[in-house]
Amino acid sequence: METIAGVHRNHFGEIISFVTSGGRVISYRKALMEAENGLIQGVQTTQDTDGTLSLMPEPDQSFDQYPNLF
């Protein structure tokens, strides 16, 4: 099972894609789908009050801890 190894951010600082431990670069939406299906370890999906799904790392972690890889 893969984990998140790094992130790609746009010029606004928003995460647009992830780098997995297997070396794949996947979009935020693809990472959401894979996390929901249990294919990516260490992240979970959460639903905002407006119904938008988002990814969250395990408790006591932040995506700010991941390197910004290109």
Residue, then its C-alpha position, 0 to 999 in steps of 0.5 A: m500500500e502506498t503513502i504520500a511522500g510529497v506534494h505539488r502546490n500551485h502559486f497560491g500554495e494550494i495542493i494540486s497533486f501528490v507524489t506517492s511512495g511508489g513514485r506516482v504523481i496523482s491529482y488531488r481528485k485521484a488521491l481522494m478516490e484512492a484514499e476512499n478506496g483504501l489504496i493510500q495509507g496515512v490519509q483520510t477523507t473528510q467532508d466539509t459543511d458544504g459537502t466538499l470532500s478533502l484529504m487530511p493526513e493522520p491526526d497530529q500531522s499536516f501536509d505542510q510537513y511533506p516536501n514540495l516535490f516537482 
